[in-house]
């Protein structure tokens, strides 16, 4: 058996089809560590929503822009980052998906789902793009 990598980093094109590629990499990364299926499912939900937001809202599905992902873990936690090359956003401008006027909308739940499935979430505006830091404790 080989040595487990403590972290991996990679970039994907801004195409929604790439979300499954990212989740397969995450699942393999976590399966090698023997974590529970429940943990994998929750981490996958948070990461897939963050990547989808980066591709669709950040990079606006522009094939010339990339999304950068890193996965890092230690004995206590999984640390994931997702960075896009878009214009960024202000978190306080995002509508609450649980408010009465938004409940029936078919989109707008990504950040809510990220926060529901991940223990700690931080959004950072960068000189170019946004970065989302996701921490999930084992």
N, C-alpha and C positions, 0 to 999 in steps of 0.2 A: 504494500500500500504506500502511495506517495505521501508527501507532506502536504497538509492542507494549506492553501493560501489564505492568509488573514484578510486580504482585500483584493478586489478586482475593480478595474475601471475600464469603461468602454464608451464609445459614442455610437449613436444610431441616427439614421436619417429621419426627418420629420414626416413620417408616414405612419398612420394608425396601425398598419399591419405589424409594425416593429414592436408594439406593446407585447405581443406573445413571445417574441424573441427575448425581451427583457425578463419576463416572468419565468421563462424556462431557465435562464441563467440564474435567477434568484433561487428557484426551486432546487436546482442542482447544488448551488452554493450551500443552501441550508440542509439539504438531504445528507450531504457528506458529513454534516455535524450532528446528525441524529436528533434533530429537533422534532417536536410533534407536528402532526399534520395541521392541527389548529393554529399553531404559531405560523407555519408556512402560509396557510390561507389568509390569516390576518395581515401578515407582512406583504403578501402578494396583492391584496386588495389596496392597501395604502400606496404601495409602489406603483401599481398599474394606474391608479387615479392620478398620482403626481406626474407620471410619464404622459398620460393622455392630456392632462392640462398643459404640459410643456409643449407637446406636439401641436395641439389644436389651438389653444388660446395664446400660448407664448409665441411659438414660431409660425402660427397660422398655416400649418401644413405646407410650409415653404420648403421644397426639396433642397434648397441651397443652405438651409440652416440645420444645425445638429442639436441633438439633446445628449448631454453628457451624464453618465450614471456611474456612481461608485458604491460599492458594497464593502463594508468593513465590519469585522466582529471581534469581540474578545470573549472572555468567559461570562460576562454579565449582560452584554447587549449586542444588538445588531444596529449598525449606523449606516444609513443610506442617504445619498445625496442625488438630487436631480437638478440639472442646470440647463436652461434654455438660452436662446439668443434673441429673445423677443423684447418688446418695449417695457415689460414689467407691469405690475398692477399694485393697487393699494388694497390691502385686506379689508379695510373698513368700507370699501365700495362694493363688496360681494354681498348680494342679497341673502337673507336667512332662508334656507330651503324649507324650514319648518313653519314659517309664517303662513297664515291662511291663504294669502294671495299667491304664494309660490308652491303650495303642496301639489298641485296638479301639473306643474310644469315637467317636461320630460328631460330637462337638463338642469344643471346648477347645483348638483349634490356632491361634486368631486371633493371639495375641501372638507365638507361635512364628513364624508366617508373616510377621508384620510385621518381626520382627527378622531373618528370613532374606532379606527383599527390600529392606530399607532400611539405609543405612549407619550411621545414628545415630538412636536412639529414646530419648526421655525422657518419663516419665510425671510429671505434676504434679497433686497434689490442690489444688483451689481452694476458696475459701469455699463456692461452690456448684458442684458438678460436678468433673469431671476434664478435664485437657487432655493430649493426646498431641502431642509435637513430633517430626516426622519429617524427617530430612535425608538427601538422596540426592545424591551427588556426580556431576557430569557426567564 
